Amino acid sequence: MLPLRSNEHASRLQMKLDVEKLFWHKCLKKVKIFKFEGAPIELQLVKCVLKSAILVDNLTIIRRGQLFLGNGEWEEYRIQPKVTRDQVRKRLIGHLPFFTRLTVL
């Protein structure tokens, strides 16, 4: 593969930025994620949400899962979380916008 010339590189970079802007969500303010175990794929999901939902002011990570029973009723899993609150905070803190509040339950 030949190296890109600077103008080709700039063009591709601009294209990438334009595509990313298509997926920006300006209305999503609160995000709750259940049964978070800290797996790499979960971290990628949170980073993607934070990158695309540019106005998230409250991110809540709930380490326990919930089952929807119907009729507006939820039941909490009785399984202990695999990661501690501090572990979750350490893994995510560098990816939070300064105005986003992180709550780990």
Contacts in CASP RR format, 6 or more apart in sequence:
PFRMAT RR
TARGET T0000
AUTHOR 0000-0000-0000
METHOD contacts of the structure
MODEL  1
MLPLRSNEHASRLQMKLDVEKLFWHKCLKKVKIFKFEGAPIELQLVKCVL
KSAILVDNLTIIRRGQLFLGNGEWEEYRIQPKVTRDQVRKRLIGHLPFFT
RLTVL
4 12 0 8 1.000
20 51 0 8 1.000
20 52 0 8 1.000
23 52 0 8 1.000
24 52 0 8 1.000
24 53 0 8 1.000
24 54 0 8 1.000
25 52 0 8 1.000
25 53 0 8 1.000
25 54 0 8 1.000
25 55 0 8 1.000
26 54 0 8 1.000
26 55 0 8 1.000
27 55 0 8 1.000
28 49 0 8 1.000
28 53 0 8 1.000
28 55 0 8 1.000
28 56 0 8 1.000
29 55 0 8 1.000
29 56 0 8 1.000
29 57 0 8 1.000
29 58 0 8 1.000
30 56 0 8 1.000
30 57 0 8 1.000
30 58 0 8 1.000
30 60 0 8 1.000
31 49 0 8 1.000
31 53 0 8 1.000
31 56 0 8 1.000
31 58 0 8 1.000
31 59 0 8 1.000
31 60 0 8 1.000
32 60 0 8 1.000
32 62 0 8 1.000
33 42 0 8 1.000
33 45 0 8 1.000
33 46 0 8 1.000
33 59 0 8 1.000
33 60 0 8 1.000
33 61 0 8 1.000
33 62 0 8 1.000
34 62 0 8 1.000
34 64 0 8 1.000
34 65 0 8 1.000
34 66 0 8 1.000
35 62 0 8 1.000
35 63 0 8 1.000
35 64 0 8 1.000
35 65 0 8 1.000
35 66 0 8 1.000
35 77 0 8 1.000
36 42 0 8 1.000
36 61 0 8 1.000
36 62 0 8 1.000
36 63 0 8 1.000
36 81 0 8 1.000
36 83 0 8 1.000
36 88 0 8 1.000
37 63 0 8 1.000
37 81 0 8 1.000
37 82 0 8 1.000
37 83 0 8 1.000
38 82 0 8 1.000
38 83 0 8 1.000
38 87 0 8 1.000
38 88 0 8 1.000
38 91 0 8 1.000
43 91 0 8 1.000
43 92 0 8 1.000
46 59 0 8 1.000
46 61 0 8 1.000
46 92 0 8 1.000
46 95 0 8 1.000
47 95 0 8 1.000
49 56 0 8 1.000
49 59 0 8 1.000
50 56 0 8 1.000
50 59 0 8 1.000
50 95 0 8 1.000
50 96 0 8 1.000
50 97 0 8 1.000
50 100 0 8 1.000
54 97 0 8 1.000
56 97 0 8 1.000
56 100 0 8 1.000
57 99 0 8 1.000
57 100 0 8 1.000
57 101 0 8 1.000
58 100 0 8 1.000
58 101 0 8 1.000
58 103 0 8 1.000
59 92 0 8 1.000
59 96 0 8 1.000
59 100 0 8 1.000
59 101 0 8 1.000
59 102 0 8 1.000
59 103 0 8 1.000
60 103 0 8 1.000
60 104 0 8 1.000
60 105 0 8 1.000
61 88 0 8 1.000
61 92 0 8 1.000
61 102 0 8 1.000
61 103 0 8 1.000
61 104 0 8 1.000
61 105 0 8 1.000
62 105 0 8 1.000
63 81 0 8 1.000
63 82 0 8 1.000
63 83 0 8 1.000
63 85 0 8 1.000
63 88 0 8 1.000
63 104 0 8 1.000
63 105 0 8 1.000
64 76 0 8 1.000
64 77 0 8 1.000
64 79 0 8 1.000
64 81 0 8 1.000
64 105 0 8 1.000
65 76 0 8 1.000
65 77 0 8 1.000
65 79 0 8 1.000
66 74 0 8 1.000
66 75 0 8 1.000
66 76 0 8 1.000
66 77 0 8 1.000
67 74 0 8 1.000
67 75 0 8 1.000
67 77 0 8 1.000
68 74 0 8 1.000
69 75 0 8 1.000
85 104 0 8 1.000
85 105 0 8 1.000
88 104 0 8 1.000
89 102 0 8 1.000
89 104 0 8 1.000
92 102 0 8 1.000
93 102 0 8 1.000
96 102 0 8 1.000
END
